Amino acid sequence: MVVYLKRENGDLKKLNSPEKGCWIHLYGPFGTEETQKLSEQLSIDIDFITDSLDIDERSRYESEEGVDLIVLKTPLPNDGISDIEASYITIPIGIIRTEDYLITVSAYKNQVIEFFLNTPPKNFNPTDIESTILAIFERNVTMFQQFLKNINNERYAYEKALYKSSSNDDLTKLLNIQKSLIYFVTNLRFNDLLLLKIKRTNFLKITDEEKMDLLDDIIIENQQALSMSEMYSDILNGTMDAFASIISNNLNEIMKRLTSVTIILTVPMLIASFYGMNVRLPGEDQPYSFVFVFGLCIVISSLMGYFFVKKKWF
C-alpha cells in the first residue's frame, strides 16, 4: 500500500501521485517485483525499502547518492506479528529523505505513523522535512512511554492475581511481559545511540536552534523511557525470582507434609503386616486381640502426629 500526502490549505490531503514536497508512506509487505517498481519510481536504493521492512533491522542511519535513510525502532502489540511469545515487540520504521520527497516505510501499521495519517497536528507539514522527522522521533518516544505504562499496569494486575493463586497462566503472562521489556530496553538503547549520533554529526542538517533544542528534548525523553524500561525490567525480574522462591517453598512444604503422613501411616501398616503373617503371635488367641492391635495403631499414630505438629513438621 502506498499513500501520497501533502499539506494544502491547512489540511493534510491524499494525492493520486507523488508531487514535489509530499510525504509518501509505504506499508508492507511487498512482493519483490512491487518493491523494485517502487524503488525505480521514487529513485531510491531498493535496499532502503527492504531494510525498513525487515523486522529484525536495528536502528541506524546511512546516506547514499544524496538519499538519506534513518531506521527507527517503534513499539507494537504482538498481535500475531511474530512467533516470539512477547506481548509487545518492536518493528523498524524507515525514514527516507530525498531532494523531493520524504518517504516512510514500515512492514506493519503502527501507532506512530497512524497518528500523523489520521490526526496530524496543525503544525505538521511534510514540506519541512527536518521538522517532520523530529515529529516522528518525538511521537515514537511518546509511544514507548505509553506502552511501558501499559506493561507496568499489566504486570501489577498479574502479580495481584498470583498472590491469590499461583496460576501457570499468570506466570506465563508475566514471562511474556518480561520478554517485551527486554525488547524495549534493547531497542531504546539503539534508538538512544541513533539520536545521539544524529545530533553529533548533524545528519538532519539542522540550522535552526529551536529544532536543535527539540532534538535535545527528544533525546532526554528517550533516555527517560530507557530508564523506565530498565526499572520495570528489574522489578519484574525480582518479582519472578520471588515467586519462584515462593513456589519452591510451597512445594517443599507439601513434600514435608506428605512425608510426615507417610511416616505416620507406616508404623500401623507395619504392625498390621506382622499380625497378617501366617505364624503364631502373642495374643492371637485372645478374643479382643483385634481391638488391642487396632487401638495400639491409633495410639501410636496419634502420638506421632502430635509430635510432628509440635515440631511444626506437619
VENGI-V698331 format. One record per backbone hydrogen bond with DSSP energy under -0.5 kcal/mol. CO is the residue of the C=O (numbers start at 0). NH is the residue of the N-H. Records with the same first field share a line. If there is no record, write none. Layout:
CO: NH / NH
This chain:
0: 26
2: 24
3: 14
4: 22
5: 7 / 12
7: 10
10: 7 / 12
12: 5
14: 3
18: 21
21: 23 / 101
22: 4 / 24
23: 103
24: 2
25: 105
30: 34
31: 35
32: 36
33: 37
34: 38
35: 39
36: 40
37: 41
38: 42 / 43
44: 47 / 48
45: 48 / 49
46: 50
47: 51
48: 52
49: 53
50: 53
52: 54
53: 56
59: 70
61: 68
63: 66
66: 63
67: 96
68: 61
69: 71 / 94
70: 59
71: 92
73: 90
75: 88
76: 78
77: 79
86: 77
88: 75
90: 73
91: 106
92: 71 / 94
93: 95 / 104
94: 69 / 96
95: 97 / 102
96: 67
99: 20
100: 97
101: 23
102: 95
103: 25
104: 93
105: 27
109: 113
110: 114
111: 115
112: 116
113: 117
114: 118
120: 123
122: 124
124: 127
126: 128
127: 131
128: 132
129: 133
130: 134
131: 135
132: 136
133: 137
134: 138
135: 139
136: 140
137: 141
138: 142
139: 143
140: 144
141: 145
142: 146
143: 147
144: 148
145: 149
146: 150
147: 151
148: 152
149: 153
150: 154
151: 155
152: 156
153: 157
154: 158
155: 159
156: 160
157: 161
158: 162
159: 163
160: 163 / 164
164: 166
166: 170
167: 171
168: 172
169: 173
170: 174
171: 175
172: 176
173: 177
174: 178
175: 86 / 179
176: 180
177: 181
178: 182
179: 183
180: 184
181: 185
182: 186
183: 187
184: 188
185: 189
186: 190
187: 191
188: 192
189: 193
190: 194
191: 195
192: 196
193: 197
194: 198
195: 199
196: 200
197: 201 / 202
201: 204
207: 211
208: 212
209: 213
210: 214
211: 215
212: 216
213: 217
214: 218
215: 219
216: 220
217: 221
218: 222
219: 223
220: 224
221: 225
222: 226
223: 227
224: 228
225: 229
226: 230
227: 231
228: 232
229: 233
230: 234
231: 235
232: 236
233: 237
234: 238
235: 239
236: 240
237: 241
238: 242
239: 243
240: 244
241: 245
242: 246
243: 247
244: 248
245: 249
246: 250
247: 251
248: 252
249: 253
250: 254
251: 255
252: 256
253: 257
254: 258
255: 259
256: 260
257: 261
258: 262
259: 263
260: 264
261: 265
262: 266
263: 267
264: 268
265: 269
266: 270
267: 271
268: 272
269: 273
270: 274
271: 275
273: 276
276: 278
280: 283
282: 285
285: 288
287: 291
288: 292
289: 293
290: 294
291: 295
292: 296
293: 297
294: 298
295: 299
296: 300
297: 301
298: 302
299: 303
300: 304
301: 305
302: 306
303: 307
304: 308
305: 309
306: 310
307: 312 / 313
308: 311
